[in-house]
Amino acid sequence: MEWKFPYPSLRVPVLAANCVATSQPLATQAGVAMLARGGSAVDAALAAAITLTVVEPAMNGVGGDAFAIVAAEGKLHGLNASGRSPAAWSPARFAGLSSMPANGWDSVTVPGAVSAWRELHARFGRLPFETLFEPAIRYARDGYLVTPVISGLWRSQVESLGMFPQFARAFLPDGAAPQPGQVFRCPDLAGTLAEIAATRGESFYRGRLAERIVAEARRGGGVMTADDLAEHRAEWVTPLGIDFAGFRVHELPPNGQGIAALMALGLIERLSLDDGAIDSAEAQHVAIEAMKLALADLRRHVADPAAMETSAEALLAPAYLDARARLVDRTKANAPAAGTPKRHGTVYLCAADAGGMMISLIQSNFRGFGSGIVIPGTGIALHNRGSGFVLEEGHPNRVGPLKRPLNTIIPGFITRGGEPLAAFGVMGGTMQAQGHVQLVLRLLAAGQNPQAAIDGPRWRVEEGKVLVESLWKPEMRAALGKLGHIVEPRPLTEFGASQVIWRLPEGGYVAASESRRDGQAAGF
């Protein structure tokens, strides 16, 4: 690992025996407080995640989904806590539409985040479940000072969601998004969190909170039922992995998009990327072209595993990756289509404790606050994950009853020689798989330390263009243009936010947090 910091940043990594890294300082401090009380890394991550639903509501909430990878007991444990569509969501319900609704009740699938908190604590927690909610409840009840970045993200959603009366009541005090430094309180959410804590989430799926969700769905024209909520279960799954640069990179299996990151890394491994010049146009061109191939397969093949015609294993099969790698032209950009393999988807945080437990966790309401639906008197903003379905007949991700849509949120993990090494993630919609690839290249191929890897400039492939950060030098952008890429500069805030915790061989960890956001890494 190189202890150099070649990019503009105000951040330095934290080195400690116990670490937490999140996108918001108050959430990080909530996690560190749990470690100081004797809690596990999972306790710390959960306290941070629950606090984030209060202090960063424009990015996640109680009404969202969650995924996690935990290193404990000598292996990796994956958790898929994404929810399914209501049983009444037949394709006929959406007939005549050109795309899935972006908000309203017809974009709301069953939220899974609460079930993730319960499952993770039951298996790996040490502190009482109720204790993990104390910081979040305090901030929701007594208030907290809104940070400048979150204020900006909040304001950006007023135009699209401000017409929802309950959203405006809960999240637009005095009719507007909070300004930087303004105190925001949400006493309804404080009461909801207290009820979730006291019932270990039972109220959310089979109790009073569930009844209120169903009643509001009925009033608003939605079809979510008590059975839809009661039948939800988070599922423990086995992470997928691929070898890269002498390490092994792990992602959760579909319905998430993590497999696209693994596919792209598999292609790059075959293309012998020049790791000595990670910021060159040549190296980034190869990574971009590999990512484009992986994304083409993601959009065509990945969905709820029960509906996929192609298995995850087939997409990662060496022979298939060999064939796809041969499509990369080092001299020019291409617009690849999906392949045909043989048949057989925010806030991100991580935590690690002195006992060796590590967790990579991500949760989201999808697009900002989500659907615009807020359950009266609860502060619960419901996600719009259902808009991740497609309407195309015959597509594995076509909307249907009791299906999980393609999900953008993905936690990442790295091992070496079978031992846990790093928890990492990059939040930000379709940026996530692309961000994972770029972060892994910097960490593993270029040997950069976690903070430098986070600070490095990023790109994002979108609709035939390569969107690039202003951090990229003009000559690199020009070189990509000569290779045939349509290059378009965008603001730094459009390229996701990352956290990394890396285990040191001498003991302890290096923790780093996103320099583009409010994030904080801390430890002791």
N, C-alpha and C positions, 0 to 999 in steps of 0.2 A: 504494500500500500504506500503510495506517495503522499507525503505530508506537504503538498504544495497547494496553493489556492490561486489558480490562474485566472479566475473570472471575477467580475465586479460583484461584490456582495458585502453586506454588513454582518454576516453570520460567521461564527466559528463553531466547530463541533464541540459537544460535551462529552467528556470521558468520565465514566463512573461505574460503580458496581451494580447500580440499579438505575434504569433509565426509562423515560417516557418521552415520546415525540408526537405532537399533534399540531393541528393547524391553528390553534387558539391558545394563548398563554394560560387563561383561567382553566381550561380543560386539562392542559398539561399539569398544572399545579394540583388539580383534583386527583389526578393519577398518582403523582409523587406522594401526596398525602396518604394515600392508601398503602403504598409501599412502606412508608415510614411507620404505619400502624401495624406492620407485620403481614400485610396482604401480599398475594401473589402477583405476578405480572398480569394475569387475567383480571384480578380484582382492579388493578390500576387501569388497565385498558377499558374495563367496563365503566368505572367511575368517570373516566375521560369521555367515553362515548356518550354516556347519559348526559353529562354536562354540556357536550357539544350540541345536543338537541335544544338547549336553552340559549347558549351564548353564540351559536352560529346557525340560527334557524333558517337562514336563507340558503343553506346547503344540505341540511338533513333534519330529521325529526323522528318523533315517536311513531309516526305513521309511515315510515319507510322500510326498506329492506336492509339486510346485513349479511356479510360473509366474513369468515375468519379462517386463519391457519394458525395452529398452536403447536409449538415444539415442546413436548413434555413426555415423560415416561419413555424416553429413548426413541421417539418417532414423531412424525408430523400427523396432526389431526385436522381434517378439513370440515368446516361447517357451512352448509348452504341454508340460509334462513331467508330465502326469497319466497314470496307468496305466489299463489296460483290465481287464475282468473275466476270470477264467479261462475257457478254451474250454469247460469242462464246466458252466458256469453257464447251463443252460437254464431257462426259466420253470418247467418241471416240477419242478426241484430245490427250488423254494420254494413249491410248491403246498400249499394249506391254511394258510399263514401269513397273518396280517392285515397285516403290515408286514415290511420287510426286517430281518434280525437286526442289532442294534446292536453286538454284539461277537462274538468267536469267529471261526473261519476263514471262515464264510459271510458275513463283512463285509469281507474283505480282498481288495482288487484289487491289481494289480501296482504296487509303489511306484515313483514316478518321480523323486524328489528327487536321487538320485545321478546320474541321467542328465542332469539340469539342470546340476549342477555341472560335469560333464564337457563338455557342449556349450557352456556359457557361457565356460568357460576356453579351450577350443580356439579359439573365435572372437575373444574379446576380452581374454584374459589376457596378462600380461607376465611375471609371476613364475612359477617352476616350480610345477607343480600340487601337489607334495608340501609346498611351503612354506605353502600356504594352510591346511593341516591342523595345523600345529604348535601353535597356541594350544589348539585343541580337544583334541588328544591329550594335551597337558600337563594340562589341567583334568580330563579323564577319568581319567588315570593318577594324578595327585598330589592331586586334589581341589580343591574350591572351596567358598566359604561360600554357603549357600543364602539367598536374599533373602526378606523377609517375604511379599511378594506371591506369589512362586512357591511358597513353603511352603504358603500357603493353598490355591492351586490344586491342588497335589499332594495335600493332605489331602482335598480334596473328591472325589477319585476313588478313594479307598481302598475305600469300600463297594462300588462297582460292579465294580472290577477286582482287588481283593485276593484273590479266590478263584482267580485264575490263578497256579499255583505259580511259573512262571518269571518272571512279572511281579513277584511278591513278592520273589523271590530277587534280582532285579536292581535294583529301585527302592524297596523297602521295607526299608531296613536296620533290623535289630532289630525287624522286624515293623510298622514305622510309617513314615509320611512324615517326611522330615527337618524338624526345627524351624528357625526362623530363626536364622542364625548357625552352624548345624551344618555340618560338613564332609561333603560327599558325594563319593564316588569310584565310578567304574564302569570298572574295568580291562578288562572284556570289551569295552566300547565303544571304549576306547582302541586295543585290538588290531584291532577292525573298521575303525576310521577309518584306521589305519596301512595295512591291507591295501587299502582303497579307494584311498588315496593312491598306493600303490606300483603298483597295477594300472590306474589311471585309471578305476576303477569296474567294470572287466571282471569281477572276482571276484564282484561283487554280482549280475550278470545271467547270467554264463556260466562261473563258476568255483567256488571252494570255498565262498564264502558262499551262492551260489545253491543249491548242493547241500545245504547245511544248512537253508535255507529249505524246499526241496522235501521233505526228509526229515521235518522237523517237521510240515509240512502232512499228509503221509501218515500220520504217527503220530497226529495230532490230528483226522483225519476230513476234512481239507480236500482240495480237488481241484486246487490250483495245481501246475503241472508245470514241468519244466525248459524246455519250449518256450514256456510262457507268459512266463517271465522273459526268455529269450533273444530273443524276438521284440519286446520292448519297444523303442520308439524315442521320444525327445523330438522334437517337431515345431516347426520355425520357422513362424510364422503372421504374417499381416498384421493389426495392431490395427485395431479399429473406432474411429470417431470421430464426434462430433457437435459442432456449433457452439453455444457458450453464452456469452452476455455479452461477445462480442468475442474469445473464446478458443476453442480446440478441445480437448475432453476426450476422452481415448483409453482404451479398455478392450480386453482380449483377447476374441476371438469365442468362442461356445460351444464346449465344454461348460461354461464358467464362467458365473457369474451377473452378470458385469460389464455385459452388455447391459441388465439391469434398471436400472442406474444411468443409463446413457445414455438409455433411454426416459423415465425420470422427469425428467431434466434437459430433454429435448426438450419434455415437457409443460409444465414450469414456464416455459420460455422463451416458450411460446405464451400463458401465463396472466399475463404481465407482473407478476411478483412484486414487491411493494414492497420493494426492496432497502435502503431507508433505515431500515427497522424490522425487521431480520432476526430479532430475538428476540420479535416480537409474535406473539400467537395467530393473527392473520389470515395472516401470512406462513407460519408453521409449519403451519397448517391446509392451505394450498394445497400445500405440499411433502408433507405426509402423504398427502393425497388422490392426488397424482400418484404417489407411491411405491406406494400400494395398487393402483393400476391396473397399474403396471409389474410388481409382484410377482404379480398374477393371471395376467398373460401369461407370466411366467417359469415359474410352476409348471405351466402347461398346455402350453407350446410348446417349452421349451428342454431340450436333451439332447445326447447325442453328435450332432455335425452330420450324420453319415451316417444317423441315424434320425429327424431332424427333418422334419416335414411342412411347416414354415414356415421360410423362411430368415431369417437375422439381418437382411439388408437389408430384407425385407418388414416386420419389426417396427420398423425405424427409418425406414421410408418416410414422407416428409412428410405425405402424405394420410392415412395411418393415424394418425400422431400428432395431426394436426388433429382427426380424428374422436374419438380417445380424450380429448383435452383438453376437448372439449365436454361430456364426462360429469362434469367436476369442478363441483361446486356450492359456491360460496364461502360459502354460508350454513349448510351442514350436512354432517355426515359421511355417507358412503355405504359400502356393502359391494359393491364392483364384482366382476363376473365377467370372465373372460378374453375378449378380443376375437377376431375372425376376420380376420386380415390376409390380403392376397392372397398366394398361394403362389409362390414362386420356389424356481462355487463357490468354532491358526494363529499364525504369527509373520510380521510384516511388517517390512521394512527397506529403506532406500535409501542410495545413496552417489553421490558426484560428485567428479570430480577437476579439477585446474586446466587440463587439456587440453580440457575440455568434455564428456567422457563422463559420462553419468548412467544410473543403473539403479534400477528399481523392482522389488523381488523379494519373493515371498511363498511360504512353505512351511508344511506342516501335517500333523499326524496326524489331522485332522478333530476328533473329540471328545476333547480332552485328549491322553492317552497313546495313544488309538486303540482298537484291537480287544481289548486285553488279551493278545494273543499276543506273546510275546517269544521269539526264537530262542535256545535254550540256548547259553551260552558266547560270545555275540556282543554282547549289549546292544542288539540291534535290536528295537525295539518297532514292530510293524506297524500301520499305520493302519486305520481302519474306513470308508474312503471308499465301499465298496460299499453301505453303508446309505443312501447317497444315491439309489439306484434306487427305483422304485415297482413295485408288483405289478399295477397296473391294466392289464387287457388292452387293447391298442390305443394305449396311451399311448407317446409317443416315448421317454420315459425308463424304460420297463419293463425290468426286469432281463433280460439275455440274454448270450450268449457274446461275448467279445472286444469289449465295449462300454465306453466311458467314461461314468461316471455324471455327472449334473449335479453340478458342483463349486462349492463356496462360495468358494474362495480366489481373489482377484482383485487384481492390481497395477494402479495407475492412473497416468496421465501427462497433463500439460497442455502444449500448445504454443501459441505466438502467432505468427501470420504465418509458419507453417511451421518456426519455431525452437523447440527444446526449452526449456521454462520450469520445469516442476516435476514431480518424482516424488513420488507420495503413495499412501497406503493406509491402510485401517482394518481390522485383524484382528478376528475374532469371529463366525464362522459366518454365520447369516442377517443379522447386523448389517452385513456388509461393504458390500453394495450401498447399503443405507440410510445407512451412515456416509459412503460416498463422496459421495452426494448432499449431505448436510449439510455436509461439509467443503468441497466445491466451492462451495456457496452462500456460505459465509463467506469463502472466498478470493477468488472472482471477482465475485459479485454485491455483497457487502458490502465488499470490499476489505480484509478483515482480514489482518494479518500471520500467518504460519504458526503461531506459538505461540498467538496468540489464537484462531485458527480451530480448533486442536486443543482448547483449553481450554473452548470454548463448550459449553453444555449440549446433550445429545442425547436423541433419542427412538428408539423401535423399535416398528414395527408387528408384532404377533404375535397370531394366533388371535383376531382381531376386537377386540383391545385396542390402545391406544397406551401402551406402557410408557415412563415418563419418569424421567430422573435427578432426584435431590434438588436439583441445582443450579438447576432451573427454579423460578421464583418461584411461590408459591401462587396469585397472581392469574392467571398464565398458564395454570396447570392448570385453574383454575375456568373460564376463558374457553373453553378447548378442550372442557371438559365441556358448556358451554352450546351448543356447535356439534354436540353429539351423540356426541362421542368418549368411549369408556370409558377413562378415564385411570387408570393404576396406577403409583405410584412404585416404583422399584427401586434397589438399590445401584449406585454408580458403576462397579463392576467388571463389570457386565453390559452395558456399552455399547461394548465394543471398545477397541482401543488403536491409536493412529495415530502415524505419522511422516511428515514432509514435508521435502523439500529444494527450495528455490526459488532460481532463478538471478537475481542482481541485474544491472540494466542496466550498472552500473559495473564489473562483473566480480566473481567470487566468488559465494558462495551464502549463503542463510539456511537453517539447519537447525534443526528443532524436533522435540521428542519428547513422547510421551504423559505427561501429568501424573497420570493415573489409575493408572499402573503404575510399574515400575522403570526405565523407558526412559531413554536418554541420547543426546543429540546432541553430537558432538565434531568437531573439525577443527583445521587449522593452515594 
